């Protein structure tokens, strides 16, 4: 008779990202944050501990955008990500997340971290404090002391409140899946509770607190994102990559630069489409990660790269796990060419490059210069491109 193996509890996470961002004024979770949409940072942060299954709960209209964000996030291979559609209340959103976990092999004895999508700065130390307190109560939550004075305003009158013993509650909140399911399903007023700890406490459960982190702020108002981004940058190291590429002119080939078709009688010689701008950009991006160059990644001896669109190659570079760990924040490109005239193409190239790199147009600069009629470039025999890419790498 075959022995039945006991279930070994695993760790899952639910990231709630189905809010309307009304107080922020625009969709804060999809806004640029240190080179990626903000939600990417939140997903990466939660997975600093061994999460196996992660449910991202989002609005129906955001599903396609959130799917793209999941591909942009640098998540460990062990993490299986699922998307669930949120409801009009946090309770409905979390319940939908729990159902998605149950449908994908998560049992009631497994553990779950429920985290706000708008808290991108949760650190590994805080997550480890939560996990270390498992089984000490029905739910474990991080809290921080309230530093500001508190006043209650009612009917035009104000009264100072005693802040002794008052704490602010953060997420992630950590408990067994069955505990959370039972609390949501058995409470007739679950929609009225602001978080999981308040709900479980209302059903008689025990709430255990651990030390939170003041930097684990929730991006709520319009100025919060800048504060959070500055804190994120302080945790990272700035890295710079340099790229250089050169191609000679040949006839009977289109001229492609920066992913943009240029009107010209001559094109550039090369294995791929010979887009010297994108080649220099790719080398600069790879340089930021310290992982070689495009010659090693896409060797010219490999027939699959003959005539290939360099934008496709850049897409493969950006999808590389080593590159996804970076936060690319700017690209500065200089094209050195006597011909053709490229002034009218600078803005289209800038926009195209920004799209390919996931940056704002203002974070990309494309400059064009000649070589003062000196040397082979000065004689109009080809084009050279120089590129500097700046990125953040977490310490």
C-alpha positions as CSV (number, residue, x, y, z in Angstrom):
1,X,0.0,0.0,0.0
2,X,1.4,3.3,-1.0
3,X,2.0,5.8,1.8
4,X,0.1,9.1,1.6
5,X,2.5,12.0,1.7
6,X,1.5,14.8,4.1
7,X,0.7,18.1,2.5
8,X,3.6,20.5,3.1
9,X,2.2,24.1,3.4
10,X,3.4,26.5,0.7
11,X,3.3,30.2,0.4
12,X,1.0,32.2,-1.9
13,X,0.3,35.9,-2.3
14,X,-2.6,38.0,-3.4
15,X,-1.8,41.5,-4.7
16,X,-4.9,43.7,-4.7
17,X,-4.8,46.1,-7.7
18,X,-8.4,46.7,-8.5
19,X,-8.9,50.2,-7.1
20,X,-9.9,53.3,-9.1
21,X,-7.0,55.6,-8.0
22,X,-9.5,58.4,-7.4
23,X,-7.4,60.3,-4.9
24,X,-4.3,60.0,-7.0
25,X,-6.0,61.4,-10.1
26,X,-4.8,58.8,-12.6
27,X,-4.0,55.1,-12.7
28,X,-1.1,55.0,-10.2
29,X,-0.3,51.3,-10.6
30,X,0.4,51.6,-14.3
31,X,2.4,54.9,-14.0
32,X,6.1,54.8,-14.7
33,X,8.1,54.1,-11.5
34,X,11.9,53.7,-11.7
35,X,11.7,52.5,-15.3
36,X,8.7,50.2,-15.1
37,X,5.0,50.4,-14.2
38,X,4.7,50.8,-10.4
39,X,2.8,47.4,-10.1
40,X,6.0,45.6,-11.4
41,X,7.9,46.8,-8.3
42,X,5.2,45.6,-6.0
43,X,5.1,42.2,-7.6
44,X,8.9,41.9,-7.4
45,X,8.9,43.0,-3.8
46,X,6.4,40.4,-2.6
47,X,8.4,37.6,-4.3
48,X,11.5,38.3,-2.2
49,X,10.3,35.4,0.0
50,X,9.5,32.0,-1.5
51,X,6.0,32.7,-2.9
52,X,4.9,29.8,-5.2
53,X,1.6,31.2,-6.6
54,X,0.7,34.8,-6.9
55,X,-2.7,36.2,-7.9
56,X,-2.9,39.8,-9.2
57,X,-6.4,41.1,-8.8
58,X,-7.2,43.9,-11.2
59,X,-10.0,45.8,-12.9
60,X,-11.5,44.2,-16.0
61,X,-10.4,47.1,-18.2
62,X,-6.8,46.8,-17.0
63,X,-6.4,43.0,-17.6
64,X,-4.4,43.3,-20.8
65,X,-2.1,46.0,-19.4
66,X,-1.6,44.0,-16.2
67,X,-0.7,40.9,-18.2
68,X,2.0,42.9,-19.9
69,X,3.3,44.2,-16.5
70,X,3.6,40.6,-15.3
71,X,6.0,39.9,-18.2
72,X,8.0,43.1,-17.4
73,X,8.4,42.2,-13.8
74,X,11.6,40.3,-12.8
75,X,9.9,37.4,-11.0
76,X,11.6,34.2,-9.9
77,X,11.0,31.1,-12.1
78,X,9.3,29.4,-9.2
79,X,6.4,31.9,-9.2
80,X,3.2,31.1,-11.1
81,X,1.2,34.2,-11.7
82,X,-2.6,34.3,-12.2
83,X,-4.9,37.2,-12.9
84,X,-8.3,37.6,-11.2
85,X,-10.9,40.3,-11.8
86,X,-11.6,42.5,-8.8
87,X,-15.0,43.6,-7.4
88,X,-16.3,46.9,-6.2
89,X,-15.0,46.3,-2.7
90,X,-11.7,45.0,-1.3
91,X,-13.6,42.0,0.2
92,X,-14.9,40.9,-3.2
93,X,-11.4,41.4,-4.7
94,X,-9.7,39.3,-2.1
95,X,-12.3,36.6,-2.3
96,X,-11.8,36.4,-6.1
97,X,-8.1,36.1,-5.4
98,X,-8.7,33.3,-2.9
99,X,-10.9,31.4,-5.4
100,X,-8.2,31.7,-8.0
101,X,-5.7,30.2,-5.6
102,X,-8.1,27.4,-4.7
103,X,-8.6,26.7,-8.4
104,X,-4.9,26.4,-8.9
105,X,-3.9,23.9,-6.2
106,X,-3.6,26.1,-3.1
107,X,-5.2,24.4,-0.1
108,X,-6.7,25.8,3.1
109,X,-3.6,24.8,5.0
110,X,-1.3,26.9,2.8
111,X,-0.3,30.4,3.7
112,X,-1.1,33.6,2.0
113,X,0.2,37.2,2.0
114,X,-2.4,39.8,1.0
115,X,-0.7,43.0,-0.1
116,X,-1.8,46.3,-1.5
117,X,-0.7,46.9,-5.1
118,X,0.2,50.5,-4.3
119,X,2.9,49.5,-1.7
120,X,5.9,48.9,-3.9
121,X,8.6,49.3,-1.1
122,X,7.9,46.3,1.1
123,X,11.4,45.0,2.1
124,X,12.6,41.4,2.6
125,X,13.3,42.0,6.3
126,X,9.6,42.9,6.9
127,X,8.4,39.9,4.9
128,X,10.7,37.6,7.0
129,X,9.3,39.1,10.2
130,X,5.8,38.2,9.1
131,X,6.8,34.6,8.2
132,X,8.6,34.1,11.4
133,X,5.4,34.9,13.4
134,X,3.3,32.2,11.7
135,X,1.0,30.2,14.0
136,X,1.3,32.8,16.8
137,X,-2.2,34.0,16.0
138,X,-4.9,33.9,13.3
139,X,-3.3,36.7,11.3
140,X,0.0,38.6,11.4
141,X,0.2,42.2,10.4
142,X,2.9,44.9,10.3
143,X,2.4,48.1,12.2
144,X,4.2,51.3,12.8
145,X,3.8,53.9,15.5
146,X,1.8,57.1,14.6
147,X,4.2,60.0,14.7
148,X,1.9,62.9,14.0
149,X,-0.6,64.4,16.4
150,X,-4.1,63.2,16.0
151,X,-7.3,65.3,16.0
152,X,-10.9,64.4,15.4
153,X,-13.0,66.9,13.5
154,X,-16.8,66.6,13.8
155,X,-19.5,69.1,12.9
156,X,-16.9,71.9,12.7
157,X,-15.4,71.2,16.1
158,X,-12.0,69.6,16.7
159,X,-10.6,67.6,19.6
160,X,-7.1,66.3,20.2
161,X,-6.7,62.6,20.6
162,X,-4.3,60.6,22.7
163,X,-2.0,58.8,20.3
164,X,-0.4,56.6,22.9
165,X,-0.8,53.0,21.9
166,X,-2.1,54.0,18.4
167,X,-0.4,52.4,15.4
168,X,-0.8,52.5,11.7
169,X,-1.5,49.1,10.0
170,X,0.3,48.1,6.8
171,X,0.3,45.2,4.4
172,X,1.2,42.4,3.6
173,X,-1.1,40.7,6.1
174,X,-0.3,37.0,6.6
175,X,-2.5,34.1,7.6
176,X,-3.6,30.6,6.5
177,X,-5.8,30.5,3.5
178,X,-8.6,28.7,5.3
179,X,-8.7,31.3,8.1
180,X,-9.2,34.1,5.6
181,X,-11.7,32.2,3.5
182,X,-13.8,31.4,6.6
183,X,-13.7,35.0,7.9
184,X,-14.9,36.4,4.5
185,X,-17.5,33.8,3.9
186,X,-18.9,33.9,7.5
187,X,-19.1,37.6,8.1
188,X,-22.3,39.3,6.9
189,X,-20.5,42.7,6.9
190,X,-17.1,41.7,5.3
191,X,-17.4,44.5,2.7
192,X,-17.3,47.1,5.5
193,X,-13.8,46.2,6.8
194,X,-10.8,48.0,5.4
195,X,-8.4,45.1,5.7
196,X,-8.1,41.4,6.6
197,X,-6.9,42.0,10.1
198,X,-10.0,44.0,11.0
199,X,-12.3,41.4,9.5
200,X,-10.6,38.5,11.3
201,X,-10.7,40.4,14.6
202,X,-14.4,41.0,14.2
203,X,-15.0,37.3,14.0
204,X,-13.1,36.7,17.2
205,X,-9.7,35.8,15.7
206,X,-6.4,36.8,17.2
207,X,-4.4,39.5,15.5
208,X,-0.6,39.4,16.0
209,X,1.5,42.4,15.1
210,X,5.1,42.7,14.0
211,X,7.3,45.7,13.5
212,X,6.4,47.4,10.2
213,X,8.6,49.7,8.0
214,X,8.1,53.4,7.6
215,X,9.3,53.2,4.0
216,X,6.5,50.6,3.2
217,X,4.3,53.5,2.3
218,X,1.1,53.3,0.3
219,X,1.1,55.5,-2.8
220,X,-2.3,57.3,-2.4
221,X,-2.0,61.0,-3.2
222,X,-0.4,62.6,-6.2
223,X,2.9,63.5,-4.5
224,X,3.5,60.1,-2.9
225,X,4.9,58.5,-6.0
226,X,7.9,60.9,-6.1
227,X,8.7,60.2,-2.5
228,X,8.4,56.4,-3.0
229,X,10.6,56.5,-6.1
230,X,13.3,58.5,-4.3
231,X,13.2,55.8,-1.5
232,X,13.4,53.0,-4.1
233,X,16.4,54.7,-5.9
234,X,18.2,55.0,-2.6
235,X,18.1,51.2,-2.2
236,X,19.6,50.8,-5.7
237,X,23.0,51.3,-7.4
238,X,23.2,53.4,-10.5
239,X,24.9,51.6,-13.4
240,X,25.9,52.9,-16.8
241,X,26.3,50.9,-20.1
242,X,28.0,52.1,-23.2
243,X,27.3,50.9,-26.7
244,X,29.0,51.6,-30.1
245,X,28.1,50.3,-33.5
246,X,29.2,51.1,-37.0
247,X,28.0,49.9,-40.5
248,X,29.1,50.8,-44.0
249,X,26.7,51.9,-46.7
250,X,25.6,49.4,-49.4
251,X,23.1,49.7,-52.2
252,X,19.8,47.8,-52.6
253,X,19.0,47.7,-48.8
254,X,16.5,49.8,-46.8
255,X,18.0,52.2,-44.2
256,X,16.6,51.5,-40.8
257,X,17.7,53.5,-37.8
258,X,16.2,53.5,-34.3
259,X,13.4,51.2,-35.6
260,X,12.4,53.9,-38.1
261,X,12.5,53.6,-41.9
262,X,14.7,56.4,-43.4
263,X,14.3,57.7,-47.0
264,X,17.7,57.0,-48.5
265,X,19.2,55.5,-51.7
266,X,21.6,53.5,-49.6
267,X,21.1,51.1,-46.7
268,X,23.6,49.6,-44.2
269,X,25.5,46.3,-44.5
270,X,25.0,43.7,-41.8
271,X,23.6,40.3,-40.9
272,X,20.3,41.6,-39.5
273,X,18.5,44.8,-40.8
274,X,21.7,46.6,-39.7
275,X,19.9,49.1,-37.5
276,X,23.1,50.6,-36.0
277,X,21.1,52.7,-33.5
278,X,19.3,49.7,-32.0
279,X,22.6,47.7,-32.0
280,X,24.3,50.3,-30.0
281,X,21.3,50.6,-27.6
282,X,21.3,46.8,-27.1
283,X,25.0,46.7,-26.2
284,X,24.5,49.6,-23.8
285,X,21.6,47.8,-22.1
286,X,23.7,44.6,-21.9
287,X,26.6,46.6,-20.5
288,X,24.4,47.8,-17.6
289,X,23.9,44.2,-16.6
290,X,27.5,43.2,-17.3
291,X,26.4,40.3,-19.5
292,X,28.4,40.8,-22.7
293,X,27.3,42.1,-26.1
294,X,24.9,41.3,-29.0
295,X,27.7,39.5,-30.8
296,X,27.6,36.9,-28.2
297,X,23.9,36.9,-27.8
298,X,23.0,36.9,-31.5
299,X,26.1,35.6,-33.4
300,X,26.2,36.5,-37.1
301,X,27.1,32.9,-37.9
302,X,23.6,31.8,-36.9
303,X,21.4,31.8,-39.9
304,X,18.2,32.7,-38.0
305,X,19.4,36.3,-37.6
306,X,19.9,37.0,-41.3
307,X,17.7,40.0,-42.2
308,X,15.9,40.0,-38.8
309,X,14.3,43.1,-37.5
310,X,16.6,44.6,-34.8
311,X,13.5,45.6,-32.8
312,X,12.8,41.9,-32.4
313,X,16.3,41.4,-31.1
314,X,15.9,44.3,-28.7
315,X,12.7,42.7,-27.5
316,X,14.6,39.6,-26.7
317,X,17.3,41.5,-24.8
318,X,14.6,43.3,-22.7
319,X,12.9,40.0,-21.9
320,X,16.1,38.4,-20.7
321,X,15.8,37.7,-16.9
322,X,19.2,39.4,-16.2
323,X,17.9,42.6,-17.9
324,X,14.5,42.5,-16.3
325,X,16.3,42.9,-12.9
326,X,17.4,46.4,-14.0
327,X,15.4,49.6,-14.1
328,X,16.4,51.4,-17.2
329,X,15.9,55.1,-16.6
330,X,17.4,56.9,-19.6
331,X,19.1,56.4,-23.0
332,X,21.3,59.0,-24.8
333,X,22.1,58.3,-28.4
334,X,24.4,60.1,-30.8
335,X,24.3,59.3,-34.5
336,X,27.4,60.3,-36.5
337,X,26.6,60.5,-40.2
338,X,27.3,62.9,-43.1
339,X,24.4,61.5,-45.0
340,X,21.4,61.3,-45.3
341,X,19.9,64.2,-43.4
342,X,18.4,62.8,-40.2
343,X,17.0,65.9,-38.5
344,X,13.4,65.2,-39.4
345,X,13.7,61.7,-38.0
346,X,15.0,62.5,-34.5
347,X,11.6,62.8,-32.9
348,X,10.1,59.7,-34.5
349,X,13.3,57.7,-33.5
350,X,13.0,59.1,-30.0
351,X,9.4,58.0,-29.6
352,X,10.1,54.6,-31.1
353,X,13.0,54.0,-28.8
354,X,11.0,55.1,-25.8
355,X,8.3,52.6,-26.7
356,X,10.8,49.8,-27.2
357,X,12.6,50.5,-23.9
358,X,9.5,51.1,-21.9
359,X,10.5,54.7,-21.1
360,X,8.9,58.1,-21.5
361,X,9.9,60.1,-24.6
362,X,11.6,62.7,-22.3
363,X,13.9,59.9,-21.0
364,X,15.4,59.3,-24.5
365,X,17.5,61.7,-26.4
366,X,18.6,61.3,-30.0
367,X,21.3,63.6,-31.3
368,X,22.6,63.8,-34.9
369,X,26.1,65.1,-35.9
370,X,28.5,64.9,-38.8
371,X,32.2,64.1,-38.7
372,X,33.5,67.4,-40.2
373,X,34.4,65.6,-43.5
374,X,37.1,63.6,-41.7
375,X,37.7,60.0,-42.3
376,X,35.4,57.3,-43.8
377,X,32.3,58.8,-42.0
378,X,33.3,62.2,-43.3
379,X,33.4,60.8,-46.8
380,X,29.9,59.4,-46.4
381,X,30.9,55.8,-46.5
382,X,28.8,54.7,-43.4
383,X,27.3,55.6,-40.1
384,X,28.5,55.2,-36.4
385,X,26.3,55.3,-33.4
386,X,27.2,55.8,-29.7
387,X,24.8,55.2,-26.9
388,X,24.8,55.6,-23.1
389,X,22.1,53.9,-21.0
390,X,21.6,54.6,-17.3
391,X,19.8,52.0,-15.1
392,X,19.2,51.1,-11.5
393,X,20.3,47.8,-10.1
394,X,19.0,46.8,-6.6
395,X,21.8,46.3,-4.1
